[in-house]
């Protein structure tokens, strides 16, 4: 079976360098291309799993819990798509329920692996990890602040600039209506 490159890269980061922020970025861009505006998309469910783990690792338990609960609902509704993506949908749901309970009990963060059942997909992701010099399924490096607090340390100048442009356009549109 053939998988989108963005998905393979998502899995590579998820199990390789554990950069859940990058996982989110990769799949969000892909989701917006193939299934925009569908908040119940399988892609959104996978994004929410990664973002939940990002929050959990940072000890933002409230955010992690909310996102993992949303992800569980989406995975429940998209089991067939989960299976088509080479994952074991039943094991994934069990793992997500366990993760939700760990978060609720405020247990320390531990890296999780997605239950990939397609051997060819595993090999493709392992090869990608090897090219990047990452260890497949190694635990998160909790001392790596760039990994743990990526959203705070990234360059957001383009995002800020786009918000200013949008605000100006909104004000201009309001002035034109008056």
Buried (B, 14 or more C-beta within 10 A) or exposed (E): EEBBEBBBBBBBBBBBBBBBBBBBBBBBEBBEEEBEEEEEBBBBBBBBBBBBBBBBBBEBBEBBBBBBBBBBEBBEBBBEBBBBBBBBBEEBBEBBEEBBEBBEEEEEBEBBEBBBBBEEBBEBBBEBBEEEEBEBBEEBEBEEEEBBBBEEEEEEEEEEEEEEEEEEEEEEEEEEEE
